[in-house]
Amino acid sequence: MRTILFVSAALMLSACGSNLPEQPDAADHVHEDGHGHTHSHGSSTRGLDDTLMVTELELDAAQMASLHVTTVTPRYQRMEGSVRLTGRVMTSPVSKAEITAPIAAKVASVLVDEGAHVRKGQALLTLTDIGLYQLQQDYLSARTRHAQAVRELQRQRQLLEGDATARRHLEEAEAAERDLAARRSALAGQLRLLGIDGDSLDPDRLEDHFVVRSPMEGRVNGIRIYLGSRVEPTTVLMEVIDLEHFHVHLNAYERDLALLQEGVLFPFTVMNLPGRSFTGELFSIGRTFDADGRTIPVHAHVEEGSHDLVEGMSVLADVPTGGGRLLAVPDGALARSGDVGYVYVDEGPTEEGGHRYRQVEVRPGLSRAGWTAVTPSEPLDSATAIAGDGVFYLRSTLTNSGEE
């Protein structure tokens, strides 16, 4: 869709305090006719919010001179510094364990308190259930029957000696032994999940409870059960957190990804601990967007002091950049609007001696020594001519024209 924009020189010059003669208003729709009137052509597109966005305009020679619009080119240069990222303290998948019951049972005892330090394998609580007796009985029965099957198999092998009937009996004995061996092994595995050694199980002294132990060293957190509570295998009874392996989950914008490198050490602060500074090591840069669709997760180990951190604390980090060569434009060539920016590509001269410009959206990054790294929405390189000074007025003109 094409649209024509008529921009008066007076509108442009009044914004920069010029005293040049007043030009006709944009609403007059007057093309240049040799009497000092100016015009500007533009194209329009639909924005994300379905509003009309004008992206092209023309300036005549007088406007170019009065606005001091120059022509510059982007360039690739080394941008060193740091990127400020926000995030929160998190536990990694290997540093946090949710304690659950292997079978439905009732809590017989709780052996630890909230915040207690526990060793790997330490007893946390005991559970009991009437089904525990049945499981032990089934195992003992399978153990006895399997022992009988083994003896019968040995006897049938001794009777074989070319007897066809004995061979059939031997095959039946072998099948029975394999079946009972599998059943015994399965029941023994169930008992092991409950911390009971089937081989040492005594028929006269069956266990009336089983112990749930910690799978790792850490601190107990979030105890959710009481004596007598009925729990299911899906019930989280408590958590054990390894404080040595906290990590920091940071949120990076797409424009910052090229600046980040794994293995970099960086300082960060925590909102709840004023005056304290911690050190992190970046170990993972995500490749998919977070749920918000705007940021990409970046993860870092906490080098020291993790015992003072609590999961969920807010973090502010200054991550040093790798100093790579990035496409950058002069600060004066960048019109900013919130988190985005715009540059104006010179599309060439007009017949009247002016220039035609096209607006291109970019994502600003690091700024150093009058230059700002950008990630353009379409290909730009060091050979692309763009407008230098005066881009604020180009942006204002397009914005006002789009609103009209």
CORFENNOR-V635160 format. One record per residue. N is the residue number from 1. RES is the residue in one small letter. NEAR is the number of other ideal C-beta (glycine too) atoms within 8 Angstrom. Layout:
n:N res:RES near:NEAR
n:N res:RES near:NEAR
//
This chain:
n:1 res:m near:5
n:2 res:r near:5
n:3 res:t near:9
n:4 res:i near:8
n:5 res:l near:13
n:6 res:f near:11
n:7 res:v near:15
n:8 res:s near:11
n:9 res:a near:13
n:10 res:a near:12
n:11 res:l near:12
n:12 res:m near:14
n:13 res:l near:12
n:14 res:s near:8
n:15 res:a near:8
n:16 res:c near:9
n:17 res:g near:6
n:18 res:s near:7
n:19 res:n near:3
n:20 res:l near:8
n:21 res:p near:5
n:22 res:e near:3
n:23 res:q near:10
n:24 res:p near:7
n:25 res:d near:7
n:26 res:a near:9
n:27 res:a near:5
n:28 res:d near:8
n:29 res:h near:6
n:30 res:v near:9
n:31 res:h near:6
n:32 res:e near:9
n:33 res:d near:6
n:34 res:g near:3
n:35 res:h near:4
n:36 res:g near:5
n:37 res:h near:11
n:38 res:t near:12
n:39 res:h near:13
n:40 res:s near:12
n:41 res:h near:9
n:42 res:g near:14
n:43 res:s near:9
n:44 res:s near:12
n:45 res:t near:8
n:46 res:r near:7
n:47 res:g near:8
n:48 res:l near:3
n:49 res:d near:4
n:50 res:d near:5
n:51 res:t near:7
n:52 res:l near:9
n:53 res:m near:10
n:54 res:v near:13
n:55 res:t near:10
n:56 res:e near:12
n:57 res:l near:15
n:58 res:e near:13
n:59 res:l near:12
n:60 res:d near:14
n:61 res:a near:8
n:62 res:a near:9
n:63 res:q near:14
n:64 res:m near:11
n:65 res:a near:7
n:66 res:s near:12
n:67 res:l near:13
n:68 res:h near:7
n:69 res:v near:13
n:70 res:t near:8
n:71 res:t near:9
n:72 res:v near:11
n:73 res:t near:9
n:74 res:p near:14
n:75 res:r near:8
n:76 res:y near:8
n:77 res:q near:8
n:78 res:r near:7
n:79 res:m near:16
n:80 res:e near:6
n:81 res:g near:8
n:82 res:s near:8
n:83 res:v near:12
n:84 res:r near:8
n:85 res:l near:12
n:86 res:t near:9
n:87 res:g near:11
n:88 res:r near:9
n:89 res:v near:14
n:90 res:m near:10
n:91 res:t near:11
n:92 res:s near:9
n:93 res:p near:5
n:94 res:v near:6
n:95 res:s near:13
n:96 res:k near:11
n:97 res:a near:10
n:98 res:e near:6
n:99 res:i near:12
n:100 res:t near:10
n:101 res:a near:12
n:102 res:p near:6
n:103 res:i near:10
n:104 res:a near:9
n:105 res:a near:12
n:106 res:k near:10
n:107 res:v near:16
n:108 res:a near:9
n:109 res:s near:7
n:110 res:v near:10
n:111 res:l near:7
n:112 res:v near:11
n:113 res:d near:6
n:114 res:e near:7
n:115 res:g near:6
n:116 res:a near:8
n:117 res:h near:6
n:118 res:v near:12
n:119 res:r near:7
n:120 res:k near:7
n:121 res:g near:5
n:122 res:q near:9
n:123 res:a near:8
n:124 res:l near:16
n:125 res:l near:15
n:126 res:t near:12
n:127 res:l near:13
n:128 res:t near:10
n:129 res:d near:9
n:130 res:i near:5
n:131 res:g near:8
n:132 res:l near:15
n:133 res:y near:9
n:134 res:q near:8
n:135 res:l near:12
n:136 res:q near:13
n:137 res:q near:9
n:138 res:d near:9
n:139 res:y near:15
n:140 res:l near:10
n:141 res:s near:8
n:142 res:a near:12
n:143 res:r near:10
n:144 res:t near:8
n:145 res:r near:9
n:146 res:h near:13
n:147 res:a near:8
n:148 res:q near:8
n:149 res:a near:13
n:150 res:v near:9
n:151 res:r near:8
n:152 res:e near:11
n:153 res:l near:13
n:154 res:q near:8
n:155 res:r near:9
n:156 res:q near:12
n:157 res:r near:8
n:158 res:q near:6
n:159 res:l near:10
n:160 res:l near:10
n:161 res:e near:5
n:162 res:g near:4
n:163 res:d near:8
n:164 res:a near:6
n:165 res:t near:6
n:166 res:a near:11
n:167 res:r near:9
n:168 res:r near:8
n:169 res:h near:10
n:170 res:l near:13
n:171 res:e near:8
n:172 res:e near:8
n:173 res:a near:13
n:174 res:e near:9
n:175 res:a near:8
n:176 res:a near:11
n:177 res:e near:13
n:178 res:r near:8
n:179 res:d near:8
n:180 res:l near:12
n:181 res:a near:10
n:182 res:a near:8
n:183 res:r near:10
n:184 res:r near:13
n:185 res:s near:8
n:186 res:a near:8
n:187 res:l near:13
n:188 res:a near:11
n:189 res:g near:8
n:190 res:q near:10
n:191 res:l near:14
n:192 res:r near:10
n:193 res:l near:8
n:194 res:l near:11
n:195 res:g near:8
n:196 res:i near:10
n:197 res:d near:7
n:198 res:g near:12
n:199 res:d near:5
n:200 res:s near:5
n:201 res:l near:13
n:202 res:d near:6
n:203 res:p near:6
n:204 res:d near:3
n:205 res:r near:5
n:206 res:l near:9
n:207 res:e near:9
n:208 res:d near:6
n:209 res:h near:9
n:210 res:f near:12
n:211 res:v near:9
n:212 res:v near:12
n:213 res:r near:9
n:214 res:s near:14
n:215 res:p near:7
n:216 res:m near:9
n:217 res:e near:8
n:218 res:g near:13
n:219 res:r near:10
n:220 res:v near:14
n:221 res:n near:10
n:222 res:g near:7
n:223 res:i near:11
n:224 res:r near:7
n:225 res:i near:11
n:226 res:y near:6
n:227 res:l near:7
n:228 res:g near:6
n:229 res:s near:8
n:230 res:r near:8
n:231 res:v near:13
n:232 res:e near:7
n:233 res:p near:8
n:234 res:t near:4
n:235 res:t near:10
n:236 res:v near:9
n:237 res:l near:14
n:238 res:m near:14
n:239 res:e near:11
n:240 res:v near:16
n:241 res:i near:12
n:242 res:d near:12
n:243 res:l near:10
n:244 res:e near:6
n:245 res:h near:11
n:246 res:f near:14
n:247 res:h near:15
n:248 res:v near:16
n:249 res:h near:11
n:250 res:l near:14
n:251 res:n near:12
n:252 res:a near:14
n:253 res:y near:10
n:254 res:e near:8
n:255 res:r near:11
n:256 res:d near:11
n:257 res:l near:9
n:258 res:a near:9
n:259 res:l near:13
n:260 res:l near:15
n:261 res:q near:7
n:262 res:e near:8
n:263 res:g near:6
n:264 res:v near:11
n:265 res:l near:7
n:266 res:f near:14
n:267 res:p near:9
n:268 res:f near:13
n:269 res:t near:11
n:270 res:v near:12
n:271 res:m near:9
n:272 res:n near:7
n:273 res:l near:9
n:274 res:p near:5
n:275 res:g near:3
n:276 res:r near:9
n:277 res:s near:6
n:278 res:f near:13
n:279 res:t near:11
n:280 res:g near:15
n:281 res:e near:11
n:282 res:l near:15
n:283 res:f near:9
n:284 res:s near:7
n:285 res:i near:10
n:286 res:g near:9
n:287 res:r near:4
n:288 res:t near:4
n:289 res:f near:7
n:290 res:d near:10
n:291 res:a near:3
n:292 res:d near:6
n:293 res:g near:5
n:294 res:r near:6
n:295 res:t near:9
n:296 res:i near:14
n:297 res:p near:10
n:298 res:v near:16
n:299 res:h near:11
n:300 res:a near:13
n:301 res:h near:9
n:302 res:v near:14
n:303 res:e near:9
n:304 res:e near:6
n:305 res:g near:9
n:306 res:s near:10
n:307 res:h near:5
n:308 res:d near:6
n:309 res:l near:13
n:310 res:v near:6
n:311 res:e near:9
n:312 res:g near:6
n:313 res:m near:12
n:314 res:s near:9
n:315 res:v near:14
n:316 res:l near:10
n:317 res:a near:16
n:318 res:d near:10
n:319 res:v near:14
n:320 res:p near:9
n:321 res:t near:14
n:322 res:g near:8
n:323 res:g near:6
n:324 res:g near:9
n:325 res:r near:6
n:326 res:l near:13
n:327 res:l near:13
n:328 res:a near:12
n:329 res:v near:14
n:330 res:p near:10
n:331 res:d near:9
n:332 res:g near:7
n:333 res:a near:13
n:334 res:l near:15
n:335 res:a near:11
n:336 res:r near:8
n:337 res:s near:7
n:338 res:g near:4
n:339 res:d near:5
n:340 res:v near:10
n:341 res:g near:13
n:342 res:y near:14
n:343 res:v near:18
n:344 res:y near:14
n:345 res:v near:12
n:346 res:d near:11
n:347 res:e near:8
n:348 res:g near:6
n:349 res:p near:7
n:350 res:t near:10
n:351 res:e near:4
n:352 res:e near:7
n:353 res:g near:7
n:354 res:g near:12
n:355 res:h near:12
n:356 res:r near:13
n:357 res:y near:14
n:358 res:r near:9
n:359 res:q near:13
n:360 res:v near:12
n:361 res:e near:9
n:362 res:v near:15
n:363 res:r near:14
n:364 res:p near:13
n:365 res:g near:14
n:366 res:l near:11
n:367 res:s near:8
n:368 res:r near:8
n:369 res:a near:3
n:370 res:g near:5
n:371 res:w near:13
n:372 res:t near:13
n:373 res:a near:14
n:374 res:v near:17
n:375 res:t near:10
n:376 res:p near:12
n:377 res:s near:6
n:378 res:e near:5
n:379 res:p near:4
n:380 res:l near:13
n:381 res:d near:7
n:382 res:s near:8
n:383 res:a near:5
n:384 res:t near:9
n:385 res:a near:8
n:386 res:i near:15
n:387 res:a near:15
n:388 res:g near:12
n:389 res:d near:10
n:390 res:g near:11
n:391 res:v near:15
n:392 res:f near:7
n:393 res:y near:11
n:394 res:l near:15
n:395 res:r near:12
n:396 res:s near:9
n:397 res:t near:14
n:398 res:l near:14
n:399 res:t near:8
n:400 res:n near:8
n:401 res:s near:12
n:402 res:g near:11
n:403 res:e near:5
n:404 res:e near:4
//
